[in-house]
Amino acid sequence: MKGLSPMDILSELGCIVLTSLLSIITLFFLAKLIGNRQMAQLSLFDYVNGITIGSIAAELATDLENWHKILLALVIYGFITFLIAYLDDKCLPLQRFIDGKTYIIYQNNKIYEKNLSKAHLNMDEFLRLCRIQGYFDLQEIHTAILENNGQLSILPKVTKRPTNPEDFGMNPTQDFPVASVVLDGTILYHNLKQTGNDEKWLMKQLHAKGVKDIKQVMYASCSLDNKVEVYLKTNEKHDEDIFK
């Protein structure tokens, strides 16, 4: 901004503020138009589109001379993304072409190397995905399928699957989600109120569990029957890695 008068500088800063607001508002409405697909069903195509639209929106906020051209490009890009997503939902062949296919990586104690290669995974990455799903031993798995969004779906062996109350003719009462009442040393008063309790009650529960200072608490939850679970902060390290 060298050589500009104070009024010119203020005018240019004002334009940047307006184009930034325009960029944010446009991006917000485009996100609403496209929907939750970007997060819930993220394919490679969705991922690339998300980055590109974000890049165009960022350019809109700073390019004061060509903002109208950039805005038009942003709207066109967003509309085409929405149109392709709509057609993707209506046309199965197009859906398979855009989203890709699934791959059976492992089944009946066999690792399918060709499918592993087609999915651009190596064995270490596959084992990591299994561990993320809670399976640390392939002997517990009957089938592992890599979905077209990159997530791994696992069918455990029938002898390894969790038991179901129906297997024993039981009819247990329904569980409900627990409420987060403390997060990183801070009381979540709104959530605490939803449980029907107050700060005094919570502090009493924490003291009963040996907590002297709320700042010691990394996370605490409260169930429907007012059972409080507490997870304290710790400086301990766990450096051992047995998977490499």
URZI-V952626 format. One record per pair of residues at least 6 apart in sequence whose C-alpha atoms are under 7 Angstrom apart, sorted by the first residue. I is the first residue (numbers start at 1). J is the second residue. Records with the same first field share a line. If there is no record, write none. Layout:
I=J / J
This chain:
1=9
15=64
16=61 / 62 / 64
19=60 / 61
20=61
23=57 / 60 / 61
27=57
30=78
33=82
34=82
38=46
41=149
42=149
43=99 / 148 / 149
53=74 / 77
56=70 / 74
57=74
60=67 / 70 / 71
88=94 / 95
89=95
99=148
100=148
101=148
102=145 / 146 / 147 / 148
103=115 / 145 / 146 / 147
104=115 / 144 / 145 / 146
105=111 / 112 / 115 / 116 / 144 / 145 / 146
106=112 / 143 / 144
107=142 / 143 / 144
108=142 / 143
116=122
129=152
130=136
140=156 / 157 / 160
141=154 / 155 / 156 / 157
142=155 / 156 / 157
143=154 / 155 / 156
144=152 / 153 / 154 / 155
145=152 / 153 / 154
146=152 / 153
147=153
165=171
176=224
178=221 / 222 / 223 / 224
179=191 / 221 / 222 / 223
180=191 / 220 / 221 / 222
181=187 / 188 / 191 / 192 / 220 / 221 / 222
182=188 / 219 / 220 / 221
183=218 / 219 / 220
184=217 / 218 / 219
185=214 / 215 / 216 / 217 / 218
192=198
195=224
216=232 / 233
217=230 / 231 / 232 / 233
218=231 / 232 / 233
219=230 / 231 / 232
220=228 / 229 / 230 / 231
221=228 / 229 / 230
222=228 / 229
